[in-house]
Amino acid sequence: MVATLRRRRVLRAPKTIKVGSDFSGLDAGIIAMRRMGLPIELKFCSDKAPDCRKFIEHTHKPDVMFGDVLQRTPAEETYVDAYLWTPPCQSFSASGKNDGISDSRGTLISVGCKFIHRNRPRLAIMENVPGLVFKKHKHVLNGIVKCLKSLDYNVHTRILNSADYGVPQSRRRVYLVAIRNDSLRHGFTWPEPTGSETVDAILDPLNSSDKPGRLPTAPSGKQLALDAYAKAYAAGVDPRTIPVLVDVDCSPAYAVYGVNIAKTITRARGQAGGPWVSTRGRRTSMTELMKLQGIDDGEVPWAAAGLTKRQVGMMVGNSMSVPVIGMVLAEALYAAGLTTRKSAFRV
C-alpha cells in the first residue's frame, strides 16, 4: 500500500499583522511599521517605567499594557505574528556595570525566549548593545540563538550602525532576527546600507537665541566643549560653521564628540537634554534629538501624552533608531511571509 503524502500547510500573509513588544519604551518598531503603512494590530506592550506606559497608552493604544513582565503570567499572554523585545542593556554595556546575567537586569533578556517558547510567533526580533557579541557575554547571545534554533527558528544576528542607514548618529547595536521555519517564505537578508546623514541637515533653523561657538555655563561642560573644539580646529574644522556635537555631561575619561554626527545617545544623555551643538551654542532641541534617532515630526507626541522634555529625552536615548528597525522589519516581515511584498521604508 502506497502511503499518502501530505503537503505541509502554507501559511498565508495575514490581513492584519498581530504585533506585541516587551520593554517597549517609545516602541520604535511600531512607529516604523506605521510609517510603512502596514496593517497592524498591537496586542500588547510592556514597560516597567510609568512614563513609558503613559506614552504608549496615549500614542500606540495597545489592547493590553503590562508593567513588570516578571509579574505577567503565561495565561495573560497571547499569540502574535511578530514579537519584538529590547531588554535592558546596561548589564552588557562597557559603559554600564557590565555584569551580564549576574545583574538582575541582565536576566531579563530571557523573557523573550520564554515568550517565544510558549507562544510561537512567526517572527521575533531582539535589539541590544554590541557587548553581547564580545567575549565576556557572547555565551549569553549564543545561548539565545541555540534556544531559538531548538524551537525550530531560522536565526540571524548582526551588528548594525544607525549611521549607515540615514541617521546622523553613530549607534552600533546587535540585532537578532528569528523566523519560525514553517513560516519562512524567502531567504532573510540584512538591509543594505543606505548612506549617512549629517547633523547640519536636521538642525532647526538658526534663530536669534542661538550663538555659534557659545560654551556651556557649567565648568565641567565648558571644558569638555573647549577640548573638543580644540581637537576639531586641529583637524581643520571650524566648530562655528560645522556642527561639533559634544557630550558635556560625562567625565573627562569618557569624553566624546562627533563632527557633523552624534555619538551614541544614551538614556542619561537624552535625559540631560542631548549633546551640545557648536553651531547653535546650545543643546539639541527636542525635535533635533528625535531626528538623531530618525524620528519624524509628530511621531512622538510627547507633550500631548503629558511628558516632560526630561522624561521623553530618556526614552529617546533608550530607543532603537527608527530607520534601522524599520529596514530590518521590512526584510524580516517579507521573509516570514507576513507581507506579500517587501515594504518600502521611508527614511
Secondary structure, DSSP 8 states (H G I E B T S, - for coil): --------------SSEEEEEES-TT-HHHHHHHHTT--EEEEEEE-S-HHHHHHHHHHT--SEEES-GGG--GGG----SEEEE----GGG-TTS---GGGSTTGGGGHHHHHHHHHH--SEEEEEE-GGGGSTTTHHHHHHHHHHHHHTTEEEEEEEEEGGGBT-SB--EEEEEEEEEGGG--S--------B---GGGTS----TT--TT---SSHHHHHHHHHHHHHHHHTT--TTTS-EEE--SS-GGG--EEESSB----HHHHHHT--EETTTTEE--HHHHHHTTT--TTSS-TTTTT--HHHHHHHHHHS--HHHHHHHHHHHHHHTTSSSS------
